[in-house]
Amino acid sequence: MNINIHIERLILDGLPITHSQRPLVQASVEAELARLLASDGLTSALQIGGAVPYMPGGSIQLARDSNPHKLGQQIAQAVYGGIGG
């Protein structure tokens, strides 16, 4: 199974990252979300397809020493909390 994830727009209001770190966070979110989907799949409600107007996710804990890669992983894991299998 091939899973390709591309996030066209990722809004990161209030996060402790610089403008130059945003692409790093986005790439990390895409990679981690692809990994999680490949290993654990989607929730059965999403496997049948269709539009979903709202999907709650998890939460993240920001650390003072968060780096863009770790932050991207946390965001992906929070998103996967709402869509994961």
C-alpha positions as CSV (number, residue, x, y, z in Angstrom):
1,M,0.0,0.0,0.0
2,N,1.3,3.4,-0.9
3,I,0.3,6.4,1.2
4,N,1.1,9.9,0.0
5,I,0.2,12.9,2.1
6,H,0.5,16.4,1.0
7,I,-0.7,19.3,3.3
8,E,-1.4,22.3,1.1
9,R,-1.9,24.7,4.0
10,L,-1.0,24.2,7.7
11,I,-1.9,27.0,10.0
12,L,0.3,27.2,13.1
13,D,-0.9,30.2,15.1
14,G,0.8,30.8,18.4
15,L,3.4,28.1,18.1
16,P,7.0,28.8,19.1
17,I,8.5,28.4,15.7
18,T,10.2,30.7,13.2
19,H,9.0,31.3,9.6
20,S,11.9,29.2,8.3
21,Q,10.9,26.3,10.6
22,R,7.4,26.0,9.2
23,P,8.3,23.8,6.2
24,L,10.2,21.5,8.5
25,V,7.1,21.2,10.8
26,Q,4.9,20.6,7.8
27,A,7.2,17.9,6.4
28,S,7.3,16.2,9.7
29,V,3.5,16.2,10.1
30,E,3.2,14.7,6.6
31,A,5.8,12.0,7.3
32,E,4.5,11.0,10.7
33,L,0.8,11.0,9.6
34,A,1.8,8.7,6.6
35,R,3.7,6.4,9.0
36,L,0.7,6.2,11.4
37,L,-1.8,5.6,8.6
38,A,0.4,2.9,7.0
39,S,0.8,1.0,10.3
40,D,-2.6,1.4,11.9
41,G,-5.0,2.6,9.2
42,L,-8.1,4.8,9.4
43,T,-11.1,4.5,11.7
44,S,-13.9,2.4,10.1
45,A,-16.1,5.5,9.8
46,L,-13.6,7.1,7.4
47,Q,-12.8,3.9,5.5
48,I,-16.2,4.0,3.8
49,G,-15.5,7.5,2.4
50,G,-17.6,10.6,2.2
51,A,-17.2,14.1,3.6
52,V,-16.8,14.8,7.3
53,P,-17.5,18.4,8.5
54,Y,-15.6,18.1,11.8
55,M,-13.2,15.6,13.2
56,P,-11.8,16.2,16.8
57,G,-8.2,15.4,17.3
58,G,-6.0,15.0,20.3
59,S,-3.9,17.6,22.1
60,I,-0.2,18.3,22.3
61,Q,2.0,19.5,25.1
62,L,4.5,22.2,24.0
63,A,8.0,22.0,25.6
64,R,10.3,24.9,25.7
65,D,13.0,22.9,23.8
66,S,10.6,21.6,21.1
67,N,12.2,21.3,17.7
68,P,10.3,21.4,14.4
69,H,10.6,17.7,13.9
70,K,9.2,16.8,17.3
71,L,6.5,19.4,17.0
72,G,5.4,18.0,13.6
73,Q,5.3,14.5,15.1
74,Q,3.1,15.7,18.0
75,I,0.7,17.5,15.6
76,A,0.4,14.4,13.4
77,Q,-0.3,12.2,16.4
78,A,-3.0,14.6,17.6
79,V,-4.6,14.6,14.1
80,Y,-4.3,10.8,14.0
81,G,-6.1,10.6,17.3
82,G,-9.3,11.7,15.4
83,I,-8.9,9.7,12.2
84,G,-6.9,6.6,13.3
85,G,-7.9,3.0,13.4
